[in-house]
Amino acid sequence: MSKRVPSPSSDRSGWRYLGLATQLMVYLIVAVWVGYRLDKAFSIFPLLTALLPLISLVVVFYKIIRETRH
């Protein structure tokens, strides 16, 4: 019985998508944190806490689509 050995390109694509997912999480965490701090400073809680993550999602998804189109 022969064993299939994954090709190096498939291994790299897994790491690539893991990196993109990590970027997404970091952008969301930073957006929530910045939004919370700005809401606290301007006393407009929860406006920016909700708005900044949504904006960052649009930007990150655009970036992911652009990077994975190759």
mmCIF file of the N, C-alpha and C atoms, coordinates in Angstrom:
data_MODEL
# 
_entry.id   MODEL 
# 
loop_
_atom_site.group_PDB 
_atom_site.id 
_atom_site.type_symbol 
_atom_site.label_atom_id 
_atom_site.label_alt_id 
_atom_site.label_comp_id 
_atom_site.label_asym_id 
_atom_site.label_entity_id 
_atom_site.label_seq_id 
_atom_site.pdbx_PDB_ins_code 
_atom_site.Cartn_x 
_atom_site.Cartn_y 
_atom_site.Cartn_z 
_atom_site.occupancy 
_atom_site.B_iso_or_equiv 
_atom_site.pdbx_formal_charge 
_atom_site.auth_seq_id 
_atom_site.auth_comp_id 
_atom_site.auth_asym_id 
_atom_site.auth_atom_id 
_atom_site.pdbx_PDB_model_num 
ATOM 1   N N  . MET A 1 1  ? 0.846   -1.161 0.000  1.00 0.00 ? 1  MET A N  1 
ATOM 2   C CA . MET A 1 1  ? 0.000   0.000  0.000  1.00 0.00 ? 1  MET A CA 1 
ATOM 3   C C  . MET A 1 1  ? 0.902   1.238  0.000  1.00 0.00 ? 1  MET A C  1 
ATOM 4   N N  . SER A 1 2  ? 0.633   2.154  -0.897 1.00 0.00 ? 2  SER A N  1 
ATOM 5   C CA . SER A 1 2  ? 1.474   3.346  -0.967 1.00 0.00 ? 2  SER A CA 1 
ATOM 6   C C  . SER A 1 2  ? 0.845   4.480  -0.157 1.00 0.00 ? 2  SER A C  1 
ATOM 7   N N  . LYS A 1 3  ? 1.700   5.235  0.482  1.00 0.00 ? 3  LYS A N  1 
ATOM 8   C CA . LYS A 1 3  ? 1.243   6.372  1.271  1.00 0.00 ? 3  LYS A CA 1 
ATOM 9   C C  . LYS A 1 3  ? 1.407   7.635  0.439  1.00 0.00 ? 3  LYS A C  1 
ATOM 10  N N  . ARG A 1 4  ? 0.424   8.483  0.509  1.00 0.00 ? 4  ARG A N  1 
ATOM 11  C CA . ARG A 1 4  ? 0.515   9.747  -0.215 1.00 0.00 ? 4  ARG A CA 1 
ATOM 12  C C  . ARG A 1 4  ? 1.266   10.754 0.638  1.00 0.00 ? 4  ARG A C  1 
ATOM 13  N N  . VAL A 1 5  ? 2.232   11.370 0.034  1.00 0.00 ? 5  VAL A N  1 
ATOM 14  C CA . VAL A 1 5  ? 3.003   12.395 0.712  1.00 0.00 ? 5  VAL A CA 1 
ATOM 15  C C  . VAL A 1 5  ? 2.486   13.744 0.224  1.00 0.00 ? 5  VAL A C  1 
ATOM 16  N N  . PRO A 1 6  ? 2.083   14.620 1.157  1.00 0.00 ? 6  PRO A N  1 
ATOM 17  C CA . PRO A 1 6  ? 1.563   15.910 0.707  1.00 0.00 ? 6  PRO A CA 1 
ATOM 18  C C  . PRO A 1 6  ? 2.649   16.713 0.003  1.00 0.00 ? 6  PRO A C  1 
ATOM 19  N N  . SER A 1 7  ? 2.235   17.390 -1.042 1.00 0.00 ? 7  SER A N  1 
ATOM 20  C CA . SER A 1 7  ? 3.193   18.194 -1.785 1.00 0.00 ? 7  SER A CA 1 
ATOM 21  C C  . SER A 1 7  ? 3.564   19.432 -0.975 1.00 0.00 ? 7  SER A C  1 
ATOM 22  N N  . PRO A 1 8  ? 4.751   19.972 -1.197 1.00 0.00 ? 8  PRO A N  1 
ATOM 23  C CA . PRO A 1 8  ? 5.168   21.158 -0.440 1.00 0.00 ? 8  PRO A CA 1 
ATOM 24  C C  . PRO A 1 8  ? 4.240   22.356 -0.648 1.00 0.00 ? 8  PRO A C  1 
ATOM 25  N N  . SER A 1 9  ? 3.636   22.470 -1.827 1.00 0.00 ? 9  SER A N  1 
ATOM 26  C CA . SER A 1 9  ? 2.756   23.618 -2.064 1.00 0.00 ? 9  SER A CA 1 
ATOM 27  C C  . SER A 1 9  ? 1.498   23.551 -1.201 1.00 0.00 ? 9  SER A C  1 
ATOM 28  N N  . SER A 1 10 ? 0.957   22.354 -0.965 1.00 0.00 ? 10 SER A N  1 
ATOM 29  C CA . SER A 1 10 ? -0.234  22.247 -0.133 1.00 0.00 ? 10 SER A CA 1 
ATOM 30  C C  . SER A 1 10 ? 0.099   22.557 1.328  1.00 0.00 ? 10 SER A C  1 
ATOM 31  N N  . ASP A 1 11 ? 1.306   22.202 1.760  1.00 0.00 ? 11 ASP A N  1 
ATOM 32  C CA . ASP A 1 11 ? 1.716   22.512 3.123  1.00 0.00 ? 11 ASP A CA 1 
ATOM 33  C C  . ASP A 1 11 ? 1.859   24.021 3.299  1.00 0.00 ? 11 ASP A C  1 
ATOM 34  N N  . ARG A 1 12 ? 2.400   24.681 2.307  1.00 0.00 ? 12 ARG A N  1 
ATOM 35  C CA . ARG A 1 12 ? 2.571   26.131 2.385  1.00 0.00 ? 12 ARG A CA 1 
ATOM 36  C C  . ARG A 1 12 ? 1.234   26.852 2.374  1.00 0.00 ? 12 ARG A C  1 
ATOM 37  N N  . SER A 1 13 ? 0.271   26.341 1.616  1.00 0.00 ? 13 SER A N  1 
ATOM 38  C CA . SER A 1 13 ? -1.017  27.024 1.557  1.00 0.00 ? 13 SER A CA 1 
ATOM 39  C C  . SER A 1 13 ? -1.721  26.950 2.910  1.00 0.00 ? 13 SER A C  1 
ATOM 40  N N  . GLY A 1 14 ? -1.520  25.866 3.640  1.00 0.00 ? 14 GLY A N  1 
ATOM 41  C CA . GLY A 1 14 ? -2.098  25.777 4.979  1.00 0.00 ? 14 GLY A CA 1 
ATOM 42  C C  . GLY A 1 14 ? -1.536  26.847 5.903  1.00 0.00 ? 14 GLY A C  1 
ATOM 43  N N  . TRP A 1 15 ? -0.234  27.040 5.839  1.00 0.00 ? 15 TRP A N  1 
ATOM 44  C CA . TRP A 1 15 ? 0.401   28.079 6.652  1.00 0.00 ? 15 TRP A CA 1 
ATOM 45  C C  . TRP A 1 15 ? -0.046  29.469 6.201  1.00 0.00 ? 15 TRP A C  1 
ATOM 46  N N  . ARG A 1 16 ? -0.243  29.624 4.903  1.00 0.00 ? 16 ARG A N  1 
ATOM 47  C CA . ARG A 1 16 ? -0.688  30.909 4.366  1.00 0.00 ? 16 ARG A CA 1 
ATOM 48  C C  . ARG A 1 16 ? -2.062  31.278 4.925  1.00 0.00 ? 16 ARG A C  1 
ATOM 49  N N  . TYR A 1 17 ? -2.975  30.320 4.901  1.00 0.00 ? 17 TYR A N  1 
ATOM 50  C CA . TYR A 1 17 ? -4.318  30.596 5.405  1.00 0.00 ? 17 TYR A CA 1 
ATOM 51  C C  . TYR A 1 17 ? -4.333  30.759 6.921  1.00 0.00 ? 17 TYR A C  1 
ATOM 52  N N  . LEU A 1 18 ? -3.450  30.061 7.597  1.00 0.00 ? 18 LEU A N  1 
ATOM 53  C CA . LEU A 1 18 ? -3.337  30.253 9.041  1.00 0.00 ? 18 LEU A CA 1 
ATOM 54  C C  . LEU A 1 18 ? -2.855  31.667 9.342  1.00 0.00 ? 18 LEU A C  1 
ATOM 55  N N  . GLY A 1 19 ? -1.926  32.157 8.543  1.00 0.00 ? 19 GLY A N  1 
ATOM 56  C CA . GLY A 1 19 ? -1.451  33.528 8.712  1.00 0.00 ? 19 GLY A CA 1 
ATOM 57  C C  . GLY A 1 19 ? -2.543  34.538 8.441  1.00 0.00 ? 19 GLY A C  1 
ATOM 58  N N  . LEU A 1 20 ? -3.351  34.304 7.421  1.00 0.00 ? 20 LEU A N  1 
ATOM 59  C CA . LEU A 1 20 ? -4.461  35.215 7.118  1.00 0.00 ? 20 LEU A CA 1 
ATOM 60  C C  . LEU A 1 20 ? -5.497  35.213 8.238  1.00 0.00 ? 20 LEU A C  1 
ATOM 61  N N  . ALA A 1 21 ? -5.774  34.049 8.799  1.00 0.00 ? 21 ALA A N  1 
ATOM 62  C CA . ALA A 1 21 ? -6.732  33.963 9.908  1.00 0.00 ? 21 ALA A CA 1 
ATOM 63  C C  . ALA A 1 21 ? -6.189  34.681 11.146 1.00 0.00 ? 21 ALA A C  1 
ATOM 64  N N  . THR A 1 22 ? -4.887  34.558 11.370 1.00 0.00 ? 22 THR A N  1 
ATOM 65  C CA . THR A 1 22 ? -4.273  35.253 12.497 1.00 0.00 ? 22 THR A CA 1 
ATOM 66  C C  . THR A 1 22 ? -4.352  36.763 12.305 1.00 0.00 ? 22 THR A C  1 
ATOM 67  N N  . GLN A 1 23 ? -4.100  37.221 11.093 1.00 0.00 ? 23 GLN A N  1 
ATOM 68  C CA . GLN A 1 23 ? -4.229  38.650 10.805 1.00 0.00 ? 23 GLN A CA 1 
ATOM 69  C C  . GLN A 1 23 ? -5.647  39.133 11.081 1.00 0.00 ? 23 GLN A C  1 
ATOM 70  N N  . LEU A 1 24 ? -6.624  38.360 10.665 1.00 0.00 ? 24 LEU A N  1 
ATOM 71  C CA . LEU A 1 24 ? -8.020  38.729 10.889 1.00 0.00 ? 24 LEU A CA 1 
ATOM 72  C C  . LEU A 1 24 ? -8.308  38.892 12.377 1.00 0.00 ? 24 LEU A C  1 
ATOM 73  N N  . MET A 1 25 ? -7.864  37.942 13.171 1.00 0.00 ? 25 MET A N  1 
ATOM 74  C CA . MET A 1 25 ? -8.108  38.003 14.612 1.00 0.00 ? 25 MET A CA 1 
ATOM 75  C C  . MET A 1 25 ? -7.396  39.197 15.250 1.00 0.00 ? 25 MET A C  1 
ATOM 76  N N  . VAL A 1 26 ? -6.170  39.449 14.846 1.00 0.00 ? 26 VAL A N  1 
ATOM 77  C CA . VAL A 1 26 ? -5.418  40.572 15.416 1.00 0.00 ? 26 VAL A CA 1 
ATOM 78  C C  . VAL A 1 26 ? -6.087  41.892 15.057 1.00 0.00 ? 26 VAL A C  1 
ATOM 79  N N  . TYR A 1 27 ? -6.491  42.051 13.789 1.00 0.00 ? 27 TYR A N  1 
ATOM 80  C CA . TYR A 1 27 ? -7.165  43.282 13.386 1.00 0.00 ? 27 TYR A CA 1 
ATOM 81  C C  . TYR A 1 27 ? -8.454  43.483 14.184 1.00 0.00 ? 27 TYR A C  1 
ATOM 82  N N  . LEU A 1 28 ? -9.211  42.416 14.392 1.00 0.00 ? 28 LEU A N  1 
ATOM 83  C CA . LEU A 1 28 ? -10.459 42.549 15.148 1.00 0.00 ? 28 LEU A CA 1 
ATOM 84  C C  . LEU A 1 28 ? -10.207 42.915 16.605 1.00 0.00 ? 28 LEU A C  1 
ATOM 85  N N  . ILE A 1 29 ? -9.224  42.275 17.215 1.00 0.00 ? 29 ILE A N  1 
ATOM 86  C CA . ILE A 1 29 ? -8.921  42.566 18.619 1.00 0.00 ? 29 ILE A CA 1 
ATOM 87  C C  . ILE A 1 29 ? -8.454  44.012 18.774 1.00 0.00 ? 29 ILE A C  1 
ATOM 88  N N  . VAL A 1 30 ? -7.582  44.451 17.873 1.00 0.00 ? 30 VAL A N  1 
ATOM 89  C CA . VAL A 1 30 ? -7.093  45.829 17.942 1.00 0.00 ? 30 VAL A CA 1 
ATOM 90  C C  . VAL A 1 30 ? -8.237  46.814 17.692 1.00 0.00 ? 30 VAL A C  1 
ATOM 91  N N  . ALA A 1 31 ? -9.116  46.520 16.738 1.00 0.00 ? 31 ALA A N  1 
ATOM 92  C CA . ALA A 1 31 ? -10.230 47.416 16.442 1.00 0.00 ? 31 ALA A CA 1 
ATOM 93  C C  . ALA A 1 31 ? -11.179 47.533 17.634 1.00 0.00 ? 31 ALA A C  1 
ATOM 94  N N  . VAL A 1 32 ? -11.456 46.422 18.289 1.00 0.00 ? 32 VAL A N  1 
ATOM 95  C CA . VAL A 1 32 ? -12.330 46.472 19.468 1.00 0.00 ? 32 VAL A CA 1 
ATOM 96  C C  . VAL A 1 32 ? -11.667 47.264 20.584 1.00 0.00 ? 32 VAL A C  1 
ATOM 97  N N  . TRP A 1 33 ? -10.386 47.035 20.802 1.00 0.00 ? 33 TRP A N  1 
ATOM 98  C CA . TRP A 1 33 ? -9.667  47.734 21.866 1.00 0.00 ? 33 TRP A CA 1 
ATOM 99  C C  . TRP A 1 33 ? -9.611  49.240 21.601 1.00 0.00 ? 33 TRP A C  1 
ATOM 100 N N  . VAL A 1 34 ? -9.254  49.622 20.373 1.00 0.00 ? 34 VAL A N  1 
ATOM 101 C CA . VAL A 1 34 ? -9.182  51.046 20.022 1.00 0.00 ? 34 VAL A CA 1 
ATOM 102 C C  . VAL A 1 34 ? -10.572 51.674 20.117 1.00 0.00 ? 34 VAL A C  1 
ATOM 103 N N  . GLY A 1 35 ? -11.591 50.983 19.612 1.00 0.00 ? 35 GLY A N  1 
ATOM 104 C CA . GLY A 1 35 ? -12.955 51.502 19.700 1.00 0.00 ? 35 GLY A CA 1 
ATOM 105 C C  . GLY A 1 35 ? -13.409 51.694 21.133 1.00 0.00 ? 35 GLY A C  1 
ATOM 106 N N  . TYR A 1 36 ? -13.078 50.757 21.988 1.00 0.00 ? 36 TYR A N  1 
ATOM 107 C CA . TYR A 1 36 ? -13.441 50.857 23.403 1.00 0.00 ? 36 TYR A CA 1 
ATOM 108 C C  . TYR A 1 36 ? -12.754 52.049 24.059 1.00 0.00 ? 36 TYR A C  1 
ATOM 109 N N  . ARG A 1 37 ? -11.457 52.193 23.768 1.00 0.00 ? 37 ARG A N  1 
ATOM 110 C CA . ARG A 1 37 ? -10.709 53.307 24.366 1.00 0.00 ? 37 ARG A CA 1 
ATOM 111 C C  . ARG A 1 37 ? -11.243 54.658 23.865 1.00 0.00 ? 37 ARG A C  1 
ATOM 112 N N  . LEU A 1 38 ? -11.553 54.755 22.579 1.00 0.00 ? 38 LEU A N  1 
ATOM 113 C CA . LEU A 1 38 ? -12.099 56.008 22.047 1.00 0.00 ? 38 LEU A CA 1 
ATOM 114 C C  . LEU A 1 38 ? -13.491 56.289 22.592 1.00 0.00 ? 38 LEU A C  1 
ATOM 115 N N  . ASP A 1 39 ? -14.310 55.251 22.727 1.00 0.00 ? 39 ASP A N  1 
ATOM 116 C CA . ASP A 1 39 ? -15.643 55.432 23.311 1.00 0.00 ? 39 ASP A CA 1 
ATOM 117 C C  . ASP A 1 39 ? -15.540 55.928 24.749 1.00 0.00 ? 39 ASP A C  1 
ATOM 118 N N  . LYS A 1 40 ? -14.596 55.382 25.469 1.00 0.00 ? 40 LYS A N  1 
ATOM 119 C CA . LYS A 1 40 ? -14.392 55.791 26.851 1.00 0.00 ? 40 LYS A CA 1 
ATOM 120 C C  . LYS A 1 40 ? -13.921 57.246 26.919 1.00 0.00 ? 40 LYS A C  1 
ATOM 121 N N  . ALA A 1 41 ? -13.031 57.639 26.000 1.00 0.00 ? 41 ALA A N  1 
ATOM 122 C CA . ALA A 1 41 ? -12.502 58.998 25.998 1.00 0.00 ? 41 ALA A CA 1 
ATOM 123 C C  . ALA A 1 41 ? -13.563 60.014 25.600 1.00 0.00 ? 41 ALA A C  1 
ATOM 124 N N  . PHE A 1 42 ? -14.421 59.667 24.628 1.00 0.00 ? 42 PHE A N  1 
ATOM 125 C CA . PHE A 1 42 ? -15.436 60.599 24.151 1.00 0.00 ? 42 PHE A CA 1 
ATOM 126 C C  . PHE A 1 42 ? -16.805 60.385 24.789 1.00 0.00 ? 42 PHE A C  1 
ATOM 127 N N  . SER A 1 43 ? -16.929 59.419 25.667 1.00 0.00 ? 43 SER A N  1 
ATOM 128 C CA . SER A 1 43 ? -18.187 59.089 26.361 1.00 0.00 ? 43 SER A CA 1 
ATOM 129 C C  . SER A 1 43 ? -19.327 58.795 25.392 1.00 0.00 ? 43 SER A C  1 
ATOM 130 N N  . ILE A 1 44 ? -19.044 57.996 24.372 1.00 0.00 ? 44 ILE A N  1 
ATOM 131 C CA . ILE A 1 44 ? -20.090 57.612 23.408 1.00 0.00 ? 44 ILE A CA 1 
ATOM 132 C C  . ILE A 1 44 ? -20.210 56.096 23.309 1.00 0.00 ? 44 ILE A C  1 
ATOM 133 N N  . PHE A 1 45 ? -19.987 55.402 24.423 1.00 0.00 ? 45 PHE A N  1 
ATOM 134 C CA . PHE A 1 45 ? -20.028 53.945 24.444 1.00 0.00 ? 45 PHE A CA 1 
ATOM 135 C C  . PHE A 1 45 ? -21.347 53.454 23.885 1.00 0.00 ? 45 PHE A C  1 
ATOM 136 N N  . PRO A 1 46 ? -21.415 52.511 23.159 1.00 0.00 ? 46 PRO A N  1 
ATOM 137 C CA . PRO A 1 46 ? -20.675 51.506 22.396 1.00 0.00 ? 46 PRO A CA 1 
ATOM 138 C C  . PRO A 1 46 ? -20.574 51.798 20.900 1.00 0.00 ? 46 PRO A C  1 
ATOM 139 N N  . LEU A 1 47 ? -20.645 53.036 20.495 1.00 0.00 ? 47 LEU A N  1 
ATOM 140 C CA . LEU A 1 47 ? -20.666 53.358 19.076 1.00 0.00 ? 47 LEU A CA 1 
ATOM 141 C C  . LEU A 1 47 ? -19.400 52.888 18.351 1.00 0.00 ? 47 LEU A C  1 
ATOM 142 N N  . LEU A 1 48 ? -18.249 53.360 18.754 1.00 0.00 ? 48 LEU A N  1 
ATOM 143 C CA . LEU A 1 48 ? -17.012 52.998 18.064 1.00 0.00 ? 48 LEU A CA 1 
ATOM 144 C C  . LEU A 1 48 ? -16.567 51.571 18.365 1.00 0.00 ? 48 LEU A C  1 
ATOM 145 N N  . THR A 1 49 ? -16.971 51.051 19.512 1.00 0.00 ? 49 THR A N  1 
ATOM 146 C CA . THR A 1 49 ? -16.647 49.666 19.831 1.00 0.00 ? 49 THR A CA 1 
ATOM 147 C C  . THR A 1 49 ? -17.304 48.715 18.839 1.00 0.00 ? 49 THR A C  1 
ATOM 148 N N  . ALA A 1 50 ? -18.452 49.075 18.333 1.00 0.00 ? 50 ALA A N  1 
ATOM 149 C CA . ALA A 1 50 ? -19.139 48.247 17.340 1.00 0.00 ? 50 ALA A CA 1 
ATOM 150 C C  . ALA A 1 50 ? -18.754 48.619 15.911 1.00 0.00 ? 50 ALA A C  1 
ATOM 151 N N  . LEU A 1 51 ? -18.504 49.892 15.667 1.00 0.00 ? 51 LEU A N  1 
ATOM 152 C CA . LEU A 1 51 ? -18.263 50.363 14.308 1.00 0.00 ? 51 LEU A CA 1 
ATOM 153 C C  . LEU A 1 51 ? -16.865 50.021 13.778 1.00 0.00 ? 51 LEU A C  1 
ATOM 154 N N  . LEU A 1 52 ? -15.839 50.201 14.595 1.00 0.00 ? 52 LEU A N  1 
ATOM 155 C CA . LEU A 1 52 ? -14.477 49.929 14.130 1.00 0.00 ? 52 LEU A CA 1 
ATOM 156 C C  . LEU A 1 52 ? -14.233 48.465 13.740 1.00 0.00 ? 52 LEU A C  1 
ATOM 157 N N  . PRO A 1 53 ? -14.719 47.482 14.496 1.00 0.00 ? 53 PRO A N  1 
ATOM 158 C CA . PRO A 1 53 ? -14.543 46.098 14.035 1.00 0.00 ? 53 PRO A CA 1 
ATOM 159 C C  . PRO A 1 53 ? -15.244 45.806 12.710 1.00 0.00 ? 53 PRO A C  1 
ATOM 160 N N  . LEU A 1 54 ? -16.402 46.418 12.483 1.00 0.00 ? 54 LEU A N  1 
ATOM 161 C CA . LEU A 1 54 ? -17.088 46.216 11.205 1.00 0.00 ? 54 LEU A CA 1 
ATOM 162 C C  . LEU A 1 54 ? -16.283 46.802 10.048 1.00 0.00 ? 54 LEU A C  1 
ATOM 163 N N  . ILE A 1 55 ? -15.732 47.972 10.257 1.00 0.00 ? 55 ILE A N  1 
ATOM 164 C CA . ILE A 1 55 ? -14.892 48.587 9.225  1.00 0.00 ? 55 ILE A CA 1 
ATOM 165 C C  . ILE A 1 55 ? -13.650 47.745 8.986  1.00 0.00 ? 55 ILE A C  1 
ATOM 166 N N  . SER A 1 56 ? -13.042 47.257 10.055 1.00 0.00 ? 56 SER A N  1 
ATOM 167 C CA . SER A 1 56 ? -11.834 46.442 9.894  1.00 0.00 ? 56 SER A CA 1 
ATOM 168 C C  . SER A 1 56 ? -12.149 45.115 9.201  1.00 0.00 ? 56 SER A C  1 
ATOM 169 N N  . LEU A 1 57 ? -13.340 44.554 9.420  1.00 0.00 ? 57 LEU A N  1 
ATOM 170 C CA . LEU A 1 57 ? -13.726 43.335 8.714  1.00 0.00 ? 57 LEU A CA 1 
ATOM 171 C C  . LEU A 1 57 ? -13.804 43.559 7.210  1.00 0.00 ? 57 LEU A C  1 
ATOM 172 N N  . VAL A 1 58 ? -14.387 44.677 6.809  1.00 0.00 ? 58 VAL A N  1 
ATOM 173 C CA . VAL A 1 58 ? -14.474 44.993 5.385  1.00 0.00 ? 58 VAL A CA 1 
ATOM 174 C C  . VAL A 1 58 ? -13.077 45.121 4.791  1.00 0.00 ? 58 VAL A C  1 
ATOM 175 N N  . VAL A 1 59 ? -12.202 45.831 5.477  1.00 0.00 ? 59 VAL A N  1 
ATOM 176 C CA . VAL A 1 59 ? -10.840 46.028 4.987  1.00 0.00 ? 59 VAL A CA 1 
ATOM 177 C C  . VAL A 1 59 ? -10.079 44.710 4.924  1.00 0.00 ? 59 VAL A C  1 
ATOM 178 N N  . VAL A 1 60 ? -10.195 43.899 5.959  1.00 0.00 ? 60 VAL A N  1 
ATOM 179 C CA . VAL A 1 60 ? -9.464  42.627 5.996  1.00 0.00 ? 60 VAL A CA 1 
ATOM 180 C C  . VAL A 1 60 ? -9.984  41.659 4.941  1.00 0.00 ? 60 VAL A C  1 
ATOM 181 N N  . PHE A 1 61 ? -11.298 41.584 4.757  1.00 0.00 ? 61 PHE A N  1 
ATOM 182 C CA . PHE A 1 61 ? -11.828 40.687 3.729  1.00 0.00 ? 61 PHE A CA 1 
ATOM 183 C C  . PHE A 1 61 ? -11.413 41.130 2.336  1.00 0.00 ? 61 PHE A C  1 
ATOM 184 N N  . TYR A 1 62 ? -11.361 42.444 2.102  1.00 0.00 ? 62 TYR A N  1 
ATOM 185 C CA . TYR A 1 62 ? -10.869 42.943 0.823  1.00 0.00 ? 62 TYR A CA 1 
ATOM 186 C C  . TYR A 1 62 ? -9.414  42.525 0.621  1.00 0.00 ? 62 TYR A C  1 
ATOM 187 N N  . LYS A 1 63 ? -8.619  42.663 1.678  1.00 0.00 ? 63 LYS A N  1 
ATOM 188 C CA . LYS A 1 63 ? -7.201  42.290 1.607  1.00 0.00 ? 63 LYS A CA 1 
ATOM 189 C C  . LYS A 1 63 ? -7.041  40.784 1.369  1.00 0.00 ? 63 LYS A C  1 
ATOM 190 N N  . ILE A 1 64 ? -7.832  39.972 2.061  1.00 0.00 ? 64 ILE A N  1 
ATOM 191 C CA . ILE A 1 64 ? -7.743  38.518 1.904  1.00 0.00 ? 64 ILE A CA 1 
ATOM 192 C C  . ILE A 1 64 ? -8.143  38.106 0.492  1.00 0.00 ? 64 ILE A C  1 
ATOM 193 N N  . ILE A 1 65 ? -9.203  38.690 -0.025 1.00 0.00 ? 65 ILE A N  1 
ATOM 194 C CA . ILE A 1 65 ? -9.643  38.355 -1.386 1.00 0.00 ? 65 ILE A CA 1 
ATOM 195 C C  . ILE A 1 65 ? -8.577  38.742 -2.391 1.00 0.00 ? 65 ILE A C  1 
ATOM 196 N N  . ARG A 1 66 ? -7.975  39.908 -2.215 1.00 0.00 ? 66 ARG A N  1 
ATOM 197 C CA . ARG A 1 66 ? -6.936  40.365 -3.125 1.00 0.00 ? 66 ARG A CA 1 
ATOM 198 C C  . ARG A 1 66 ? -5.692  39.466 -3.073 1.00 0.00 ? 66 ARG A C  1 
ATOM 199 N N  . GLU A 1 67 ? -5.326  38.988 -1.872 1.00 0.00 ? 67 GLU A N  1 
ATOM 200 C CA . GLU A 1 67 ? -4.130  38.159 -1.712 1.00 0.00 ? 67 GLU A CA 1 
ATOM 201 C C  . GLU A 1 67 ? -4.337  36.722 -2.196 1.00 0.00 ? 67 GLU A C  1 
ATOM 202 N N  . THR A 1 68 ? -5.555  36.220 -2.120 1.00 0.00 ? 68 THR A N  1 
ATOM 203 C CA . THR A 1 68 ? -5.785  34.818 -2.475 1.00 0.00 ? 68 THR A CA 1 
ATOM 204 C C  . THR A 1 68 ? -6.227  34.632 -3.914 1.00 0.00 ? 68 THR A C  1 
ATOM 205 N N  . ARG A 1 69 ? -6.322  35.685 -4.682 1.00 0.00 ? 69 ARG A N  1 
ATOM 206 C CA . ARG A 1 69 ? -6.749  35.590 -6.068 1.00 0.00 ? 69 ARG A CA 1 
ATOM 207 C C  . ARG A 1 69 ? -5.699  35.007 -7.010 1.00 0.00 ? 69 ARG A C  1 
ATOM 208 N N  . HIS A 1 70 ? -4.484  34.958 -6.617 1.00 0.00 ? 70 HIS A N  1 
ATOM 209 C CA . HIS A 1 70 ? -3.388  34.520 -7.506 1.00 0.00 ? 70 HIS A CA 1 
ATOM 210 C C  . HIS A 1 70 ? -3.794  33.311 -8.251 1.00 0.00 ? 70 HIS A C  1 
# 
